[in-house]
Structures are given as C-alpha cells and as structure tokens.
Amino acid sequence: MRKKFAFVTAVALALTVALALFAGCSSGSEEDKTPETEAVAVTSVTLDKETLELTVGQTGTLVVTVSPQNATNKTVRWTSGDPSVVTVKPDGTVTAVGVGQTTVTAASLKGDKTATCTVTVSAAQE
C-alpha cells in the first residue's frame, strides 16, 4: 500500500509542477521577466524623386525611405494610379506601358504614411 501511495504522490507532484510551468507561473520576480518588445511605428515615408519621365517601354526606379530607421515594419505597398500608364513592382521598379501621366504611391502597411511621385510617359521615338 505504501508503494502505491508513494507512486500516486509522485505523479500528483509531477502534474502540479507541469501545470504550474505551462500556466506561466514562475518563482522569479517581475523584474526578472524580459519585457516584450514594443512596436516602433512608421513616422514617415519618402521617395527619392517627386517626378519621373519615361518613354513607353522604359523602366525607372523609385527608392523609398521609411523612418525611423528602427521601425518595426518598414514594408511599403506600391500602387499605380493608372496601371494602363505605368506599373510598379514591390521593389519600386516603374515600367512605362502607355502614354499619359499618373501618380505612383508608396504607403506604409497601415496606410497612414505615404509618398508620391508623378510619372509622365511619352511615346517611344521611332
């Protein structure tokens, strides 16, 4: 009977310790815990050009700067105001596909910080 009692006690103790660990209980003080990293918000998005002139078939590149340098997520979303005039790739490469004028926008993922470039596309010389 003593062996059975000792075994049950050992199992109960092991389960109690396991539950305490999984529940996030610790014997350390609050100061011993590592604080979670706080997100650093984007404060501005800028482009290296305000205007860009291309001919149909040409490509150009826009370079984006996201501030601050230690922003948690510096990814931007690129859009063309008129994809029949220019298209834009995720790396900022602008391709002229038709004659006209449009705006290319780089926006923070939240969309609250943006920068624009006016792109003018003329017909290719033959």
ZIRA-V128736 format. One record per residue. RES is the residue in three letters. PHI is phi in whole degrees, 0 to 359 (NA if undefined). OMEGA is omega in whole degrees, 0 to 359 (999 if undefined). Layout:
res: <RES | RES>
phi: <PHI | PHI>
omega: <OMEGA | OMEGA>
This chain:
res: <MET | ARG | LYS | LYS | PHE | ALA | PHE | VAL | THR | ALA | VAL | ALA | LEU | ALA | LEU | THR | VAL | ALA | LEU | ALA | LEU | PHE | ALA | GLY | CYS | SER | SER | GLY | SER | GLU | GLU | ASP | LYS | THR | PRO | GLU | THR | GLU | ALA | VAL | ALA | VAL | THR | SER | VAL | THR | LEU | ASP | LYS | GLU | THR | LEU | GLU | LEU | THR | VAL | GLY | GLN | THR | GLY | THR | LEU | VAL | VAL | THR | VAL | SER | PRO | GLN | ASN | ALA | THR | ASN | LYS | THR | VAL | ARG | TRP | THR | SER | GLY | ASP | PRO | SER | VAL | VAL | THR | VAL | LYS | PRO | ASP | GLY | THR | VAL | THR | ALA | VAL | GLY | VAL | GLY | GLN | THR | THR | VAL | THR | ALA | ALA | SER | LEU | LYS | GLY | ASP | LYS | THR | ALA | THR | CYS | THR | VAL | THR | VAL | SER | ALA | ALA | GLN | GLU>
phi: <NA | 296 | 297 | 295 | 296 | 296 | 297 | 298 | 296 | 297 | 295 | 298 | 296 | 298 | 295 | 297 | 296 | 298 | 296 | 296 | 293 | 290 | 280 | 86 | 285 | 213 | 271 | 283 | 280 | 299 | 291 | 284 | 281 | 280 | 289 | 289 | 288 | 275 | 291 | 256 | 284 | 288 | 255 | 199 | 230 | 228 | 245 | 284 | 224 | 265 | 224 | 213 | 244 | 225 | 251 | 307 | 98 | 280 | 237 | 220 | 233 | 252 | 254 | 260 | 238 | 250 | 240 | 286 | 299 | 262 | 303 | 298 | 229 | 265 | 292 | 240 | 252 | 262 | 220 | 254 | 294 | 213 | 297 | 279 | 257 | 219 | 246 | 223 | 267 | 301 | 266 | 91 | 284 | 255 | 243 | 280 | 243 | 200 | 290 | 149 | 224 | 207 | 244 | 257 | 240 | 249 | 231 | 298 | 300 | 290 | 86 | 272 | 236 | 223 | 219 | 230 | 223 | 274 | 247 | 248 | 243 | 249 | 292 | 289 | 286 | 251>
omega: <180 | 179 | 180 | 179 | 179 | 179 | 179 | 179 | 179 | 179 | 180 | 179 | 179 | 179 | 179 | 179 | 180 | 179 | 179 | 179 | 181 | 180 | 178 | 178 | 175 | 179 | 181 | 179 | 179 | 181 | 181 | 183 | 178 | 180 | 177 | 179 | 178 | 179 | 176 | 185 | 174 | 179 | 177 | 175 | 179 | 176 | 181 | 179 | 174 | 178 | 179 | 178 | 181 | 169 | 182 | 180 | 180 | 173 | 175 | 181 | 173 | 179 | 182 | 173 | 179 | 180 | 359 | 182 | 182 | 177 | 184 | 181 | 183 | 179 | 176 | 177 | 181 | 174 | 174 | 178 | 179 | 182 | 176 | 177 | 177 | 170 | 180 | 180 | 180 | 179 | 179 | 178 | 181 | 179 | 179 | 182 | 180 | 181 | 177 | 180 | 180 | 180 | 173 | 183 | 171 | 183 | 174 | 183 | 175 | 179 | 183 | 178 | 183 | 172 | 183 | 175 | 177 | 183 | 177 | 181 | 178 | 180 | 179 | 177 | 179 | 999>
